[in-house]
Amino acid sequence: MKLYYTPGACSLAPHIVAREAGLNIDLVKVDLSKHLTETGENFRAINPKGYVPAVTLKDGSLLTEAAAIIQYVADQKPDAGLAPANGTTERYRLIEWLTFISSEIHKGFGPLWNPATPDSVKTSTKERLATRFAYLDETLAKQPFLMGETFTIADAYLFTVVNWTNFHAIDISSFKNLSAFMGRVASRPKVQEALVAEGLKQAA
Ligand SMILES: N[C@@H](CCC(=O)N[C@@H](CS)C(=O)NCC(=O)O)C(=O)O
């Protein structure tokens, strides 16, 4: 399986999930500013949406959208326990989290990445994100991970996007449970491996 990624982008979520599942993946780095892969291919010709993440499936076709990709990757190794079985109520709970992370947190950061965004919009964007962080903080006061006691793909996705607070000088230390969650996920050996592989951290 090939994973098209950009260091630190939302593609870090499938990268972490693949490592947690023990799957071998070929990482292909994409320069989003030039829309070129590290081997000089036109990324728009590979993924007409022009964004990461994207993975190639066994039949050679391309799968996009982080929430779909991480479910696909987890389902390749069900014994790893990274996603409840399809058709169960728990699976819909997982999808509920993935949708929340995608639409409220991942895309909630959107305006902050655009240098043309006015400061007033940046402020209201951060305020809105803070309300979502408060909800996550309440949840994580009761349990170590989003689905309860065990790490799932929802945690890999949440970790990836909340990590962007570091790029936008957003202080989440007042959200004590969310901050502890970030530390808990960061300390997982496979997460460390993914961060090192993407050049976001030096090897220990
Ligand atoms: N709807 C997509 C959005 C993916 C996305 O936002 N990718 C960003 C990096 S985190 C990107 O590649 N942006 C460049 C672009 O949109 O041209 C998903 O959920 O996977």
The ligand as an ORCA input file, in Angstrom:
! r2SCAN-3c Opt
* xyz 0 1
  N     -11.405     16.168      3.016
  C     -10.014     15.761      3.090
  C      -9.168     16.990      3.425
  C      -7.709     16.663      3.413
  C      -6.871     17.893      3.726
  O      -7.341     18.849      4.344
  N      -5.605     17.807      3.339
  C      -4.691     18.920      3.488
  C      -3.542     18.563      4.422
  S      -4.109     18.242      6.064
  C      -4.111     19.247      2.133
  O      -3.558     18.369      1.473
  N      -4.281     20.502      1.691
  C      -3.789     20.950      0.432
  C      -4.875     21.316     -0.532
  O      -6.074     21.249     -0.154
  O      -4.543     21.664     -1.641
  C      -9.830     14.662      4.137
  O     -10.608     14.632      5.110
  O      -8.922     13.832      3.981
*
